[in-house]
Amino acid sequence: MSVTLLVPTLDEERVLPELVALFERLDPKPAEIMLVDGGSTDRTCEIAREAGWRVIESEKGRALQINNGVEAARGEIVCVVHADTHPPADMVQVIEETLADQRIALASFTPVIRGPKKTRWGTTIHNWAKTWYAPLITRPHLFVRGVRLLFGDHAMFFRRADFIAVGGCTPGDKVMEEADLCVKLAQRGRVKMVPRRVYTSDRRIAEWGALKANWIYFKVGMLWAFGLRGRMAQHYPDVR
């Protein structure tokens, strides 16, 4: 099955060159790499075009950007990769082998949060645990079915046809679009985290501090759980 790597961006020129270099090392290669930009004012789109990526412009908002990207994708499978993620060289192979199991509708890699100075093992372990306890607290009917809530920095992947069938991401969501997608795609099959690492930037923790960062993550998650979706974005500021 062909794989599209979809990178939703907004002003990511600082981290994007490293992702370009990592994508060049992928073996096997994806069918396409697509950047869906939400109105960057820096060199984000220019860097992607220079790398030979397909660039699509979209209205700002990660849910909208992902929806537009999946609609335009040429691959049968789409993997959403954040610009500050460091994937393994065999990323495409892992994706193909995982979704060869037709019982799985949505999957992700296992994220490890790290920065230039240290790996954030405390937050990494908490985030792993959260994929279990979040559905237990917020969607217990899914928890008893073994559904996990995955998040955007996990490099989530799915079949394009399944994504379209469930209506994609909720368009108005500025954050937590990935958790909502887990709930939707659980109707189509299993939700699984594969035991293969991706590394994601600790820039939010570095900016906010570990305690504040985890408080923000918790607060936004609770707003999502209780249906207060319009208030989520104001509690989750951009960090670039």
Secondary structure, DSSP 8 states (H G I E B T S, - for coil): --EEEEEEESS-TTTHHHHHHHHHT-SS--SEEEEEES--SSSHHHHHHHTT-EEEE--SSHHHHHHHHHHH--SSEEEE--TTEE--TTHHHHHHHHHTSTTEEEEEEEEEEE-SS-B-HHHHHHHHHHHHHHHHHH-HHHHTTT-----GGG--EEEHHHHHHTT-S-TT-SS-HHHHHHHHHTTTSEEEEEEEEEEEE-HHHHHH-HHHHHHHHHHHHHHHHTT-GGGTGGGS----
